[in-house]
């Protein structure tokens, strides 16, 4: 289990919602909590979702994963 993130350096995520229409618009949300209900809602509408950590330096000092795995964003696509 990872130690809690200090309040002076909170863990933030960037969530990218990508639409698959002619405009190919992208909505970017920065948050400290991931609302998976909202993500599922966007996927059900046919959008793609990317999630990445905003503050990598916090994760590097606390994570046991390899450096390569830390830098890859999460990607979900409605198929």
PDB file of N, CA, C and O in Angstrom:
ATOM      1  N   UNK A   1       0.840  -1.184   0.000  1.00  0.00           N
ATOM      2  CA  UNK A   1       0.000   0.000   0.000  1.00  0.00           C
ATOM      3  C   UNK A   1       0.882   1.243   0.000  1.00  0.00           C
ATOM      4  O   UNK A   1       1.863   1.329   0.739  1.00  0.00           O
ATOM      5  N   UNK A   2       0.513   2.201  -0.842  1.00  0.00           N
ATOM      6  CA  UNK A   2       1.299   3.419  -0.955  1.00  0.00           C
ATOM      7  C   UNK A   2       0.934   4.378   0.172  1.00  0.00           C
ATOM      8  O   UNK A   2      -0.216   4.411   0.609  1.00  0.00           O
ATOM      9  N   UNK A   3       1.905   5.161   0.648  1.00  0.00           N
ATOM     10  CA  UNK A   3       1.581   6.156   1.664  1.00  0.00           C
ATOM     11  C   UNK A   3       0.699   7.233   1.074  1.00  0.00           C
ATOM     12  O   UNK A   3       0.732   7.466  -0.135  1.00  0.00           O
ATOM     13  N   UNK A   4      -0.103   7.907   1.920  1.00  0.00           N
ATOM     14  CA  UNK A   4      -0.977   8.950   1.396  1.00  0.00           C
ATOM     15  C   UNK A   4      -0.182  10.094   0.789  1.00  0.00           C
ATOM     16  O   UNK A   4       0.941  10.373   1.211  1.00  0.00           O
ATOM     17  N   UNK A   5      -0.756  10.745  -0.186  1.00  0.00           N
ATOM     18  CA  UNK A   5      -0.122  11.882  -0.837  1.00  0.00           C
ATOM     19  C   UNK A   5      -0.326  13.099   0.042  1.00  0.00           C
ATOM     20  O   UNK A   5      -1.434  13.342   0.519  1.00  0.00           O
ATOM     21  N   UNK A   6       0.722  13.859   0.258  1.00  0.00           N
ATOM     22  CA  UNK A   6       0.609  15.029   1.123  1.00  0.00           C
ATOM     23  C   UNK A   6      -0.268  16.092   0.490  1.00  0.00           C
ATOM     24  O   UNK A   6      -0.384  16.169  -0.734  1.00  0.00           O
ATOM     25  N   UNK A   7      -0.886  16.911   1.330  1.00  0.00           N
ATOM     26  CA  UNK A   7      -1.807  17.927   0.823  1.00  0.00           C
ATOM     27  C   UNK A   7      -1.088  19.027   0.063  1.00  0.00           C
ATOM     28  O   UNK A   7      -1.714  19.731  -0.729  1.00  0.00           O
ATOM     29  N   UNK A   8       0.219  19.195   0.284  1.00  0.00           N
ATOM     30  CA  UNK A   8       0.942  20.226  -0.455  1.00  0.00           C
ATOM     31  C   UNK A   8       1.322  19.763  -1.856  1.00  0.00           C
ATOM     32  O   UNK A   8       1.755  20.575  -2.674  1.00  0.00           O
ATOM     33  N   UNK A   9       1.167  18.472  -2.147  1.00  0.00           N
ATOM     34  CA  UNK A   9       1.438  17.944  -3.478  1.00  0.00           C
ATOM     35  C   UNK A   9       0.414  16.856  -3.796  1.00  0.00           C
ATOM     36  O   UNK A   9       0.763  15.677  -3.850  1.00  0.00           O
ATOM     37  N   UNK A  10      -0.855  17.244  -4.008  1.00  0.00           N
ATOM     38  CA  UNK A  10      -1.905  16.237  -4.220  1.00  0.00           C
ATOM     39  C   UNK A  10      -1.729  15.492  -5.536  1.00  0.00           C
ATOM     40  O   UNK A  10      -1.153  16.014  -6.491  1.00  0.00           O
ATOM     41  N   UNK A  11      -2.230  14.275  -5.569  1.00  0.00           N
ATOM     42  CA  UNK A  11      -2.208  13.452  -6.775  1.00  0.00           C
ATOM     43  C   UNK A  11      -3.320  13.923  -7.695  1.00  0.00           C
ATOM     44  O   UNK A  11      -4.492  13.883  -7.320  1.00  0.00           O
ATOM     45  N   UNK A  12      -2.970  14.365  -8.888  1.00  0.00           N
ATOM     46  CA  UNK A  12      -3.954  14.858  -9.850  1.00  0.00           C
ATOM     47  C   UNK A  12      -3.936  14.009 -11.109  1.00  0.00           C
ATOM     48  O   UNK A  12      -2.897  13.485 -11.511  1.00  0.00           O
ATOM     49  N   UNK A  13      -5.093  13.885 -11.715  1.00  0.00           N
ATOM     50  CA  UNK A  13      -5.236  13.159 -12.961  1.00  0.00           C
ATOM     51  C   UNK A  13      -5.724  14.114 -14.037  1.00  0.00           C
ATOM     52  O   UNK A  13      -6.463  15.058 -13.756  1.00  0.00           O
ATOM     53  N   UNK A  14      -5.310  13.865 -15.258  1.00  0.00           N
ATOM     54  CA  UNK A  14      -5.870  14.543 -16.424  1.00  0.00           C
ATOM     55  C   UNK A  14      -6.669  13.493 -17.176  1.00  0.00           C
ATOM     56  O   UNK A  14      -6.156  12.427 -17.515  1.00  0.00           O
ATOM     57  N   UNK A  15      -7.941  13.813 -17.433  1.00  0.00           N
ATOM     58  CA  UNK A  15      -8.812  12.904 -18.165  1.00  0.00           C
ATOM     59  C   UNK A  15      -9.171  13.584 -19.477  1.00  0.00           C
ATOM     60  O   UNK A  15      -9.662  14.714 -19.488  1.00  0.00           O
ATOM     61  N   UNK A  16      -8.926  12.896 -20.573  1.00  0.00           N
ATOM     62  CA  UNK A  16      -9.201  13.415 -21.909  1.00  0.00           C
ATOM     63  C   UNK A  16     -10.376  12.641 -22.487  1.00  0.00           C
ATOM     64  O   UNK A  16     -10.307  11.423 -22.649  1.00  0.00           O
ATOM     65  N   UNK A  17     -11.455  13.356 -22.799  1.00  0.00           N
ATOM     66  CA  UNK A  17     -12.618  12.756 -23.447  1.00  0.00           C
ATOM     67  C   UNK A  17     -12.564  13.143 -24.919  1.00  0.00           C
ATOM     68  O   UNK A  17     -12.637  14.326 -25.250  1.00  0.00           O
ATOM     69  N   UNK A  18     -12.437  12.163 -25.803  1.00  0.00           N
ATOM     70  CA  UNK A  18     -12.302  12.409 -27.238  1.00  0.00           C
ATOM     71  C   UNK A  18     -13.558  11.944 -27.958  1.00  0.00           C
ATOM     72  O   UNK A  18     -13.956  10.783 -27.853  1.00  0.00           O
ATOM     73  N   UNK A  19     -14.181  12.867 -28.695  1.00  0.00           N
ATOM     74  CA  UNK A  19     -15.362  12.490 -29.468  1.00  0.00           C
ATOM     75  C   UNK A  19     -14.937  12.009 -30.853  1.00  0.00           C
ATOM     76  O   UNK A  19     -13.905  12.424 -31.381  1.00  0.00           O
ATOM     77  N   UNK A  20     -15.741  11.140 -31.422  1.00  0.00           N
ATOM     78  CA  UNK A  20     -15.433  10.590 -32.742  1.00  0.00           C
ATOM     79  C   UNK A  20     -16.407  11.134 -33.775  1.00  0.00           C
ATOM     80  O   UNK A  20     -17.032  10.374 -34.514  1.00  0.00           O
ATOM     81  N   UNK A  21     -16.531  12.460 -33.820  1.00  0.00           N
ATOM     82  CA  UNK A  21     -17.372  13.096 -34.812  1.00  0.00           C
ATOM     83  C   UNK A  21     -16.483  13.921 -35.744  1.00  0.00           C
ATOM     84  O   UNK A  21     -15.258  13.835 -35.668  1.00  0.00           O
ATOM     85  N   UNK A  22     -17.086  14.712 -36.612  1.00  0.00           N
ATOM     86  CA  UNK A  22     -16.293  15.490 -37.572  1.00  0.00           C
ATOM     87  C   UNK A  22     -15.374  16.491 -36.894  1.00  0.00           C
ATOM     88  O   UNK A  22     -14.277  16.751 -37.388  1.00  0.00           O
ATOM     89  N   UNK A  23     -15.799  17.057 -35.775  1.00  0.00           N
ATOM     90  CA  UNK A  23     -14.983  18.079 -35.109  1.00  0.00           C
ATOM     91  C   UNK A  23     -13.819  17.474 -34.323  1.00  0.00           C
ATOM     92  O   UNK A  23     -12.852  18.172 -34.016  1.00  0.00           O
ATOM     93  N   UNK A  24     -13.905  16.172 -33.995  1.00  0.00           N
ATOM     94  CA  UNK A  24     -12.861  15.496 -33.213  1.00  0.00           C
ATOM     95  C   UNK A  24     -12.504  16.305 -31.962  1.00  0.00           C
ATOM     96  O   UNK A  24     -11.326  16.468 -31.643  1.00  0.00           O
ATOM     97  N   UNK A  25     -13.510  16.805 -31.262  1.00  0.00           N
ATOM     98  CA  UNK A  25     -13.271  17.650 -30.100  1.00  0.00           C
ATOM     99  C   UNK A  25     -12.729  16.842 -28.922  1.00  0.00           C
ATOM    100  O   UNK A  25     -12.958  15.638 -28.813  1.00  0.00           O
ATOM    101  N   UNK A  26     -12.008  17.534 -28.049  1.00  0.00           N
ATOM    102  CA  UNK A  26     -11.396  16.936 -26.872  1.00  0.00           C
ATOM    103  C   UNK A  26     -11.756  17.784 -25.662  1.00  0.00           C
ATOM    104  O   UNK A  26     -11.590  19.004 -25.677  1.00  0.00           O
ATOM    105  N   UNK A  27     -12.249  17.137 -24.617  1.00  0.00           N
ATOM    106  CA  UNK A  27     -12.513  17.806 -23.347  1.00  0.00           C
ATOM    107  C   UNK A  27     -11.474  17.291 -22.357  1.00  0.00           C
ATOM    108  O   UNK A  27     -11.297  16.082 -22.213  1.00  0.00           O
ATOM    109  N   UNK A  28     -10.783  18.214 -21.670  1.00  0.00           N
ATOM    110  CA  UNK A  28      -9.761  17.833 -20.702  1.00  0.00           C
ATOM    111  C   UNK A  28     -10.243  18.240 -19.319  1.00  0.00           C
ATOM    112  O   UNK A  28     -10.643  19.383 -19.095  1.00  0.00           O
ATOM    113  N   UNK A  29     -10.199  17.277 -18.388  1.00  0.00           N
ATOM    114  CA  UNK A  29     -10.612  17.520 -17.012  1.00  0.00           C
ATOM    115  C   UNK A  29      -9.438  17.178 -16.104  1.00  0.00           C
ATOM    116  O   UNK A  29      -8.831  16.115 -16.241  1.00  0.00           O
ATOM    117  N   UNK A  30      -9.116  18.078 -15.175  1.00  0.00           N
ATOM    118  CA  UNK A  30      -8.100  17.794 -14.157  1.00  0.00           C
ATOM    119  C   UNK A  30      -8.817  17.573 -12.839  1.00  0.00           C
ATOM    120  O   UNK A  30      -9.639  18.393 -12.430  1.00  0.00           O
ATOM    121  N   UNK A  31      -8.508  16.461 -12.170  1.00  0.00           N
ATOM    122  CA  UNK A  31      -9.216  16.101 -10.951  1.00  0.00           C
ATOM    123  C   UNK A  31      -8.328  15.275 -10.036  1.00  0.00           C
ATOM    124  O   UNK A  31      -7.345  14.683 -10.481  1.00  0.00           O
ATOM    125  N   UNK A  32      -8.678  15.238  -8.755  1.00  0.00           N
ATOM    126  CA  UNK A  32      -7.946  14.397  -7.817  1.00  0.00           C
ATOM    127  C   UNK A  32      -8.671  13.069  -7.583  1.00  0.00           C
ATOM    128  O   UNK A  32      -8.151  12.193  -6.893  1.00  0.00           O
ATOM    129  N   UNK A  33      -9.866  12.920  -8.152  1.00  0.00           N
ATOM    130  CA  UNK A  33     -10.628  11.677  -8.073  1.00  0.00           C
ATOM    131  C   UNK A  33     -11.169  11.323  -9.451  1.00  0.00           C
ATOM    132  O   UNK A  33     -11.575  12.204 -10.209  1.00  0.00           O
ATOM    133  N   UNK A  34     -11.174  10.045  -9.772  1.00  0.00           N
ATOM    134  CA  UNK A  34     -11.691   9.591 -11.061  1.00  0.00           C
ATOM    135  C   UNK A  34     -13.115   9.107 -10.864  1.00  0.00           C
ATOM    136  O   UNK A  34     -13.363   8.206 -10.062  1.00  0.00           O
ATOM    137  N   UNK A  35     -14.048   9.698 -11.589  1.00  0.00           N
ATOM    138  CA  UNK A  35     -15.449   9.306 -11.551  1.00  0.00           C
ATOM    139  C   UNK A  35     -15.677   8.280 -12.661  1.00  0.00           C
ATOM    140  O   UNK A  35     -15.892   8.645 -13.816  1.00  0.00           O
ATOM    141  N   UNK A  36     -15.628   7.002 -12.305  1.00  0.00           N
ATOM    142  CA  UNK A  36     -15.744   5.957 -13.310  1.00  0.00           C
ATOM    143  C   UNK A  36     -17.145   5.898 -13.918  1.00  0.00           C
ATOM    144  O   UNK A  36     -17.305   5.421 -15.042  1.00  0.00           O
ATOM    145  N   UNK A  37     -18.159   6.374 -13.197  1.00  0.00           N
ATOM    146  CA  UNK A  37     -19.498   6.467 -13.768  1.00  0.00           C
ATOM    147  C   UNK A  37     -19.513   7.416 -14.954  1.00  0.00           C
ATOM    148  O   UNK A  37     -20.130   7.129 -15.980  1.00  0.00           O
ATOM    149  N   UNK A  38     -18.826   8.557 -14.808  1.00  0.00           N
ATOM    150  CA  UNK A  38     -18.743   9.527 -15.906  1.00  0.00           C
ATOM    151  C   UNK A  38     -17.954   8.956 -17.077  1.00  0.00           C
ATOM    152  O   UNK A  38     -18.309   9.173 -18.236  1.00  0.00           O
ATOM    153  N   UNK A  39     -16.890   8.230 -16.776  1.00  0.00           N
ATOM    154  CA  UNK A  39     -16.078   7.621 -17.830  1.00  0.00           C
ATOM    155  C   UNK A  39     -16.906   6.606 -18.612  1.00  0.00           C
ATOM    156  O   UNK A  39     -16.865   6.586 -19.842  1.00  0.00           O
ATOM    157  N   UNK A  40     -17.649   5.772 -17.911  1.00  0.00           N
ATOM    158  CA  UNK A  40     -18.499   4.778 -18.572  1.00  0.00           C
ATOM    159  C   UNK A  40     -19.562   5.470 -19.422  1.00  0.00           C
ATOM    160  O   UNK A  40     -19.884   5.011 -20.518  1.00  0.00           O
ATOM    161  N   UNK A  41     -20.101   6.570 -18.914  1.00  0.00           N
ATOM    162  CA  UNK A  41     -21.099   7.319 -19.674  1.00  0.00           C
ATOM    163  C   UNK A  41     -20.505   7.823 -20.998  1.00  0.00           C
ATOM    164  O   UNK A  41     -21.153   7.726 -22.039  1.00  0.00           O
ATOM    165  N   UNK A  42     -19.289   8.354 -20.963  1.00  0.00           N
ATOM    166  CA  UNK A  42     -18.638   8.828 -22.188  1.00  0.00           C
ATOM    167  C   UNK A  42     -18.338   7.668 -23.138  1.00  0.00           C
ATOM    168  O   UNK A  42     -18.491   7.803 -24.352  1.00  0.00           O
ATOM    169  N   UNK A  43     -17.915   6.535 -22.589  1.00  0.00           N
ATOM    170  CA  UNK A  43     -17.650   5.365 -23.428  1.00  0.00           C
ATOM    171  C   UNK A  43     -18.921   4.867 -24.098  1.00  0.00           C
ATOM    172  O   UNK A  43     -18.900   4.469 -25.263  1.00  0.00           O
ATOM    173  N   UNK A  44     -20.031   4.890 -23.358  1.00  0.00           N
ATOM    174  CA  UNK A  44     -21.315   4.451 -23.930  1.00  0.00           C
ATOM    175  C   UNK A  44     -21.790   5.381 -25.037  1.00  0.00           C
ATOM    176  O   UNK A  44     -22.593   4.978 -25.879  1.00  0.00           O
ATOM    177  N   UNK A  45     -21.303   6.624 -25.049  1.00  0.00           N
ATOM    178  CA  UNK A  45     -21.648   7.568 -26.114  1.00  0.00           C
ATOM    179  C   UNK A  45     -20.706   7.418 -27.304  1.00  0.00           C
ATOM    180  O   UNK A  45     -20.807   8.174 -28.270  1.00  0.00           O
ATOM    181  N   UNK A  46     -19.782   6.440 -27.244  1.00  0.00           N
ATOM    182  CA  UNK A  46     -18.881   6.191 -28.359  1.00  0.00           C
ATOM    183  C   UNK A  46     -17.598   6.995 -28.318  1.00  0.00           C
ATOM    184  O   UNK A  46     -16.865   7.029 -29.307  1.00  0.00           O
ATOM    185  N   UNK A  47     -17.308   7.640 -27.207  1.00  0.00           N
ATOM    186  CA  UNK A  47     -16.086   8.430 -27.089  1.00  0.00           C
ATOM    187  C   UNK A  47     -14.927   7.561 -26.610  1.00  0.00           C
ATOM    188  O   UNK A  47     -15.131   6.450 -26.121  1.00  0.00           O
ATOM    189  N   UNK A  48     -13.718   8.075 -26.756  1.00  0.00           N
ATOM    190  CA  UNK A  48     -12.530   7.452 -26.190  1.00  0.00           C
ATOM    191  C   UNK A  48     -12.098   8.272 -24.984  1.00  0.00           C
ATOM    192  O   UNK A  48     -12.353   9.474 -24.910  1.00  0.00           O
ATOM    193  N   UNK A  49     -11.440   7.605 -24.042  1.00  0.00           N
ATOM    194  CA  UNK A  49     -11.016   8.276 -22.815  1.00  0.00           C
ATOM    195  C   UNK A  49      -9.558   7.934 -22.541  1.00  0.00           C
ATOM    196  O   UNK A  49      -9.175   6.764 -22.539  1.00  0.00           O
ATOM    197  N   UNK A  50      -8.743   8.973 -22.307  1.00  0.00           N
ATOM    198  CA  UNK A  50      -7.359   8.801 -21.867  1.00  0.00           C
ATOM    199  C   UNK A  50      -7.257   9.334 -20.451  1.00  0.00           C
ATOM    200  O   UNK A  50      -7.825  10.380 -20.136  1.00  0.00           O
ATOM    201  N   UNK A  51      -6.534   8.623 -19.594  1.00  0.00           N
ATOM    202  CA  UNK A  51      -6.310   9.090 -18.230  1.00  0.00           C
ATOM    203  C   UNK A  51      -4.815   9.041 -17.976  1.00  0.00           C
ATOM    204  O   UNK A  51      -4.162   8.032 -18.242  1.00  0.00           O
ATOM    205  N   UNK A  52      -4.274  10.147 -17.456  1.00  0.00           N
ATOM    206  CA  UNK A  52      -2.857  10.156 -17.104  1.00  0.00           C
ATOM    207  C   UNK A  52      -2.674  10.925 -15.803  1.00  0.00           C
ATOM    208  O   UNK A  52      -3.510  11.746 -15.427  1.00  0.00           O
ATOM    209  N   UNK A  53      -1.577  10.646 -15.129  1.00  0.00           N
ATOM    210  CA  UNK A  53      -1.239  11.376 -13.913  1.00  0.00           C
ATOM    211  C   UNK A  53      -0.681  12.727 -14.298  1.00  0.00           C
ATOM    212  O   UNK A  53       0.165  12.826 -15.187  1.00  0.00           O
ATOM    213  N   UNK A  54      -1.146  13.760 -13.638  1.00  0.00           N
ATOM    214  CA  UNK A  54      -0.658  15.097 -13.943  1.00  0.00           C
ATOM    215  C   UNK A  54       0.703  15.332 -13.315  1.00  0.00           C
ATOM    216  O   UNK A  54       1.575  15.933 -13.944  1.00  0.00           O
ATOM    217  N   UNK A  55       0.901  14.878 -12.105  1.00  0.00           N
ATOM    218  CA  UNK A  55       2.154  15.125 -11.400  1.00  0.00           C
ATOM    219  C   UNK A  55       2.965  13.835 -11.274  1.00  0.00           C
ATOM    220  O   UNK A  55       2.923  13.153 -10.250  1.00  0.00           O
ATOM    221  N   UNK A  56       3.691  13.525 -12.319  1.00  0.00           N
ATOM    222  CA  UNK A  56       4.501  12.308 -12.390  1.00  0.00           C
ATOM    223  C   UNK A  56       5.546  12.228 -11.286  1.00  0.00           C
ATOM    224  O   UNK A  56       5.846  11.137 -10.803  1.00  0.00           O
ATOM    225  N   UNK A  57       6.109  13.369 -10.876  1.00  0.00           N
ATOM    226  CA  UNK A  57       7.178  13.331  -9.877  1.00  0.00           C
ATOM    227  C   UNK A  57       6.692  12.745  -8.563  1.00  0.00           C
ATOM    228  O   UNK A  57       7.471  12.100  -7.860  1.00  0.00           O
ATOM    229  N   UNK A  58       5.428  12.949  -8.210  1.00  0.00           N
ATOM    230  CA  UNK A  58       4.869  12.362  -6.992  1.00  0.00           C
ATOM    231  C   UNK A  58       4.814  10.857  -7.121  1.00  0.00           C
ATOM    232  O   UNK A  58       5.141  10.140  -6.176  1.00  0.00           O
ATOM    233  N   UNK A  59       4.410  10.375  -8.266  1.00  0.00           N
ATOM    234  CA  UNK A  59       4.298   8.935  -8.466  1.00  0.00           C
ATOM    235  C   UNK A  59       5.655   8.256  -8.519  1.00  0.00           C
ATOM    236  O   UNK A  59       5.810   7.147  -8.007  1.00  0.00           O
ATOM    237  N   UNK A  60       6.631   8.895  -9.124  1.00  0.00           N
ATOM    238  CA  UNK A  60       7.948   8.278  -9.257  1.00  0.00           C
ATOM    239  C   UNK A  60       8.553   7.976  -7.903  1.00  0.00           C
ATOM    240  O   UNK A  60       9.237   6.964  -7.750  1.00  0.00           O
ATOM    241  N   UNK A  61       8.323   8.819  -6.926  1.00  0.00           N
ATOM    242  CA  UNK A  61       8.911   8.608  -5.613  1.00  0.00           C
ATOM    243  C   UNK A  61       8.130   7.590  -4.793  1.00  0.00           C
ATOM    244  O   UNK A  61       8.641   7.095  -3.789  1.00  0.00           O
ATOM    245  N   UNK A  62       6.902   7.265  -5.195  1.00  0.00           N
ATOM    246  CA  UNK A  62       6.052   6.394  -4.384  1.00  0.00           C
ATOM    247  C   UNK A  62       5.691   5.078  -5.049  1.00  0.00           C
ATOM    248  O   UNK A  62       5.242   4.154  -4.372  1.00  0.00           O
ATOM    249  N   UNK A  63       5.873   4.974  -6.332  1.00  0.00           N
ATOM    250  CA  UNK A  63       5.417   3.800  -7.056  1.00  0.00           C
ATOM    251  C   UNK A  63       6.495   2.739  -7.121  1.00  0.00           C
ATOM    252  O   UNK A  63       7.688   3.041  -7.140  1.00  0.00           O
ATOM    253  N   UNK A  64       6.050   1.471  -7.155  1.00  0.00           N
ATOM    254  CA  UNK A  64       6.980   0.354  -7.317  1.00  0.00           C
ATOM    255  C   UNK A  64       7.028  -0.130  -8.753  1.00  0.00           C
ATOM    256  O   UNK A  64       7.784  -1.047  -9.072  1.00  0.00           O
ATOM    257  N   UNK A  65       6.230   0.472  -9.622  1.00  0.00           N
ATOM    258  CA  UNK A  65       6.188   0.067 -11.023  1.00  0.00           C
ATOM    259  C   UNK A  65       7.422   0.588 -11.749  1.00  0.00           C
ATOM    260  O   UNK A  65       8.123   1.473 -11.260  1.00  0.00           O
ATOM    261  N   UNK A  66       7.665   0.033 -12.897  1.00  0.00           N
ATOM    262  CA  UNK A  66       8.790   0.498 -13.695  1.00  0.00           C
ATOM    263  C   UNK A  66       8.510   1.886 -14.241  1.00  0.00           C
ATOM    264  O   UNK A  66       7.356   2.288 -14.386  1.00  0.00           O
ATOM    265  N   UNK A  67       9.557   2.601 -14.536  1.00  0.00           N
ATOM    266  CA  UNK A  67       9.425   3.955 -15.057  1.00  0.00           C
ATOM    267  C   UNK A  67       8.630   3.964 -16.361  1.00  0.00           C
ATOM    268  O   UNK A  67       7.855   4.891 -16.596  1.00  0.00           O
ATOM    269  N   UNK A  68       8.804   2.968 -17.200  1.00  0.00           N
ATOM    270  CA  UNK A  68       8.087   2.899 -18.471  1.00  0.00           C
ATOM    271  C   UNK A  68       6.581   2.774 -18.241  1.00  0.00           C
ATOM    272  O   UNK A  68       5.799   3.419 -18.940  1.00  0.00           O
ATOM    273  N   UNK A  69       6.170   1.970 -17.292  1.00  0.00           N
ATOM    274  CA  UNK A  69       4.744   1.775 -17.015  1.00  0.00           C
ATOM    275  C   UNK A  69       4.107   3.031 -16.448  1.00  0.00           C
ATOM    276  O   UNK A  69       2.931   3.290 -16.703  1.00  0.00           O
ATOM    277  N   UNK A  70       4.861   3.822 -15.681  1.00  0.00           N
ATOM    278  CA  UNK A  70       4.322   5.046 -15.089  1.00  0.00           C
ATOM    279  C   UNK A  70       3.985   6.086 -16.136  1.00  0.00           C
ATOM    280  O   UNK A  70       3.060   6.873 -15.937  1.00  0.00           O
ATOM    281  N   UNK A  71       4.696   6.114 -17.230  1.00  0.00           N
ATOM    282  CA  UNK A  71       4.537   7.172 -18.209  1.00  0.00           C
ATOM    283  C   UNK A  71       3.486   6.864 -19.267  1.00  0.00           C
ATOM    284  O   UNK A  71       3.197   7.720 -20.104  1.00  0.00           O
ATOM    285  N   UNK A  72       2.920   5.694 -19.255  1.00  0.00           N
ATOM    286  CA  UNK A  72       1.895   5.342 -20.229  1.00  0.00           C
ATOM    287  C   UNK A  72       0.525   5.734 -19.690  1.00  0.00           C
ATOM    288  O   UNK A  72       0.150   5.319 -18.593  1.00  0.00           O
ATOM    289  N   UNK A  73      -0.227   6.532 -20.450  1.00  0.00           N
ATOM    290  CA  UNK A  73      -1.584   6.882 -19.985  1.00  0.00           C
ATOM    291  C   UNK A  73      -2.508   5.685 -20.131  1.00  0.00           C
ATOM    292  O   UNK A  73      -2.255   4.774 -20.920  1.00  0.00           O
ATOM    293  N   UNK A  74      -3.579   5.705 -19.360  1.00  0.00           N
ATOM    294  CA  UNK A  74      -4.608   4.681 -19.499  1.00  0.00           C
ATOM    295  C   UNK A  74      -5.492   5.072 -20.651  1.00  0.00           C
ATOM    296  O   UNK A  74      -5.793   6.253 -20.827  1.00  0.00           O
ATOM    297  N   UNK A  75      -5.915   4.110 -21.437  1.00  0.00           N
ATOM    298  CA  UNK A  75      -6.740   4.408 -22.617  1.00  0.00           C
ATOM    299  C   UNK A  75      -7.921   3.452 -22.651  1.00  0.00           C
ATOM    300  O   UNK A  75      -7.758   2.235 -22.564  1.00  0.00           O
ATOM    301  N   UNK A  76      -9.099   4.016 -22.779  1.00  0.00           N
ATOM    302  CA  UNK A  76     -10.306   3.216 -22.912  1.00  0.00           C
ATOM    303  C   UNK A  76     -10.986   3.632 -24.200  1.00  0.00           C
ATOM    304  O   UNK A  76     -11.034   4.817 -24.531  1.00  0.00           O
ATOM    305  N   UNK A  77     -11.509   2.662 -24.924  1.00  0.00           N
ATOM    306  CA  UNK A  77     -12.175   2.955 -26.187  1.00  0.00           C
ATOM    307  C   UNK A  77     -13.442   2.139 -26.267  1.00  0.00           C
ATOM    308  O   UNK A  77     -13.437   0.941 -25.987  1.00  0.00           O
ATOM    309  N   UNK A  78     -14.523   2.782 -26.646  1.00  0.00           N
ATOM    310  CA  UNK A  78     -15.787   2.077 -26.813  1.00  0.00           C
ATOM    311  C   UNK A  78     -15.769   1.386 -28.164  1.00  0.00           C
ATOM    312  O   UNK A  78     -15.663   2.044 -29.198  1.00  0.00           O
ATOM    313  N   UNK A  79     -15.871   0.071 -28.163  1.00  0.00           N
ATOM    314  CA  UNK A  79     -15.839  -0.687 -29.419  1.00  0.00           C
ATOM    315  C   UNK A  79     -17.197  -1.223 -29.773  1.00  0.00           C
ATOM    316  O   UNK A  79     -17.352  -1.886 -30.799  1.00  0.00           O
TER     317      UNK A  79
END
